[in-house]
Amino acid sequence: MYRYDDYDHTIIQERVKQFAGQTQRYLAGELSGPEFLPLRLQNGLYVQRMAPMLRICVPYGMLSSVQLRRLARITRDYDKGYAHFTTRQNVQLNWPRLEDAPAILAELADVEMHAVQTSGNCIRNTTTDQFAGVTPDEIIDPRPYCELIRQWSTFHPEFAFLPRKFKIAVNACPDVDRAAIKVHDIGIQIVRNDAGEIGYAVLVGGGLGRTPIIASQIRDFLPEKDLLTYLEAIIRVYNRYGRRDNKYKARIKILVKALTPEGFAEKVEAEWQQIKAGPAHLTEAEIERIKQHFTLPAYEKFPGGSEALATARAESAHFSNWVARNVSAHRQPGYAAVTLTLKVLGVPPGDVTDTQLEALADLADRFSFSELRVTHEQNVVLADVREDDLYALWQTIKPLGFATPNLNTLTDVICCPGGDYCSLANAKSIPVAEAIQARFDDLDYLYDLGPIDLNISGCMNACGHHHVGNIGVLGVDKKGEEWYQVSLGGDSGLNASIGQILGPSFARDQMPDVIQTILDTYVEQRESEELFVDTFRRIGLKPFKERVYGASN
């Protein structure tokens, strides 16, 4: 993973010192609330419903065991003993004191972490596939390109105050998209042309929130070294023409829609021609410099097809089931990537305690070269586990609550913190997730249903990505009461789609029954092993709507 150089250390330490002074001035009454607002947002600090919230950057989801242990200590010393993994592969602290924020940032800087640009109208954390660098189906490791984008975008003087927040995602697999690039402001698909050269298909104008839109492709093949100059051209056009008079119409997706993708692309091309040979143009030396941070770990050589693994699976059906669901193929023979689930019944999705963070650090040290990845689905991945060690890993994680074999099932819920914490939320998300998880706590039933993405957001900002859930749930406010709107047919993958609203919203206590009726309809209508989203696309919304509202009358 990327390690800081002297320049990185200097700018982060200077930022920590600067923010400490700003915070002291605010607490002393020398800065007003409006004056302090952009300063704290630039350092990841929000004011939530009951306490500040600090969002910590985890570039493209990667954490070292050293960083995990520091996060554990910070949550114990400065918070309430737990942290929250977000859908942007970041970490949030929900209960820090404002006066402690500078000290927390100083602690983070010691282990090469920060909270810069995790909030505010700037370029946020660039994300990618949680299996980047180890999955056998990728064209090339996308992490160096994410790091190039991170270094270019961090503290970029021209893009510190964009019309709205801005998100970029990178995918390098031709046949699967685990980075959800089609619902980002910019999506980068790494490709090879007929000559075998690396380049990028570029998508713009995707996003969720109040106006969910699937991104449009504006470039089929951008040469490898033109990545940053082309991104700069896109964001310059957005910065110049994006609306600033209405925050609900300020995202780039609104601009792309207004200009049309073709019209937007023309403006980008004109801007790019002026800057494509400028200082942001990549050189071979710079690309190679960054790639050196992502060299292969010290893999042992194995023929693959571990006899120990085969024997353990034959002797334990439970272990074999966990392997089938939580273990993914690896490019290196004899190794596997393992997803540890954080979706235990009774625990808010994505939450992890200080002791669990320390346990994850121990697991990373013992089983995966001291590294771990955070996923968009609010789980974690050990990317480099020897196949011979899978049984020992499984035995170790069971008492820690990381071995629930419900990955990609209905109860592997994506969920924002909702009204329990967020001042923007219209309704609570966590109780709905817990009620659904409790109602469908039957693995045999879940396995029969097959993969289903259930995403829950507490408000239209869509931090829970409800628009692209196969089943999406949105908290809404009706005359001061919490209700929940359901959508069906969303998808964040290669065939990305925005879910269709089922109809009028439901009270919270109705939600498990509503989900049950939706599932019953799916089981009755599906053909053979057809997935939920495919059944929906074949039969449409009407059969689900008739059953749900007929049953509720």
Secondary structure, 3 states (H helix, E strand, C coil): CCCCCHHHHHHHHHHHHHHHHHHHHHHCCCCCHHHHHHHHHCCCEEECCCCEEEEECCHHHEEEHHHHHHHHHHHHHHCCCEEEECCCCCEEECCCCHHHHHHHHHHHHHCCCCCCCCCCCCECCCEECCCCCCCCCCCCCCHHHHHHHHHHHCCCHHHCCCCCCECEEEECCCCCCCCCHHHCCEEEEEEECCCCCEEEEEEECCECCCCCECCEEEEEEEEHHHHHHHHHHHHHHHHHHCCCCCHHHCCHHHHHHHHCHHHHHHHHHHHHHHHCCCCCCCCHHHHHHHHHHHCCCCCCCCCCCCHHHHHHHHHCHHHHHHHHHHEECCCCCCEEEEEECCCCCCCCCCEEEHHHHHHHHHHHHHHCCCEEEECCCCCEEEEEEEHHHHHHHHHHHHHHCCCCCCCCCCCCCEECCHHHCCCCCCCCCHHHHHHHHHHCCCHHHHHHHCCCCEEEECCCCCCCCHHHCCEEEEEEEECCEEEEEEEECCECCCCCECCEECCCCEEHHHHHHHHHHHHHHHHHHCCCCCCHHHHHHHHCCHHHHHHHHHHHC
